[in-house]
């Protein structure tokens, strides 16, 4: 069973939040996912990323019927495009 994600309240200057939201939109992430991405990047750069930290969820909505959790077998990066198996 996956551990529950922690929730925090974060107060930001409105201009910082707006810039972060624009950046997140440019990278097709939510503002929350962008903050987590940047924090993980900073931890890794500083050599402080815990070995026990789970991987980030892939960008975008999970595929219909797909498991919500990311497994170690999932490759990093965006999901493949042009999936011919989807039913619309």
N, C-alpha and C positions, 0 to 999 in steps of 0.2 A: 504494500500500500504506500502511495506517495505521501510525503509529509505535506501538511497544510502550508500554504504560502503566508508569509507574514504581511500584515497590513500596517502602514504607518501614515501619519499625517505629516505632510511636507508643506511648509509655508515658503513661497517664492515671491520675489519681486515680480509684479505683473509683466514688466518688459522682458525679464528672463523667461517667464513662463511662455509668453508669446513667441519668443525666439526658439525656445525648445519645441513648442508645438509645431511651428513651421518646419523645423529640422526633422522632426518625427514624420510629418506628412511627406516631406521630400523622400524619406527612406521607407515609406509605406509601413510605418509603425505607429502604434498609439503613443501618446505622450508618456504613459506609464512604462511601456516597453522600451522607449528611448532612454528614459532615466535608468532603468535596470541595465540596459546595454552599456551605457556610459559608465555606470558604477562598476560593472564587471570588467570593462576595459581598463579602468583606472586600477582596480585591484590586481588584475593580471600584470599590468605594466610595473606596479610596485612590488610584484612578487608576493602578494598577500591574498591571492585567490585560494580559498580553502579547497582541498582535494575533494571534500565531501559535497561541494556545491553541485546541484543538479544543473542540467543544461537548460538554456532558454528554449521556450516554445518557438516553433517556426513561425514566421510572419504569416498573416492572413488567417482566415477562418479554417478550422479543421474540416477535412473532407467529410461528406455525409457518411455516417457509420464508422468513421475512423476513431481510434482511441484518442482521448484528449491528452494523454501523457506522451512525452517524447522518450524514446528508448535509445540506448547506446548505439543501436544499429542504424538509426536515422542519420543521414548525412547532414552536415551543417549547410546553411544557406537557404535560399527561397525554394518553395515547392516547385516541382517541374510544371511547365506550361504545356497547353495543347493536349491535355489528358483525353484520350479517345474513349475511355471506359466510362465516363460520366454520363448519366441519363438526365436530360433536361426536358 
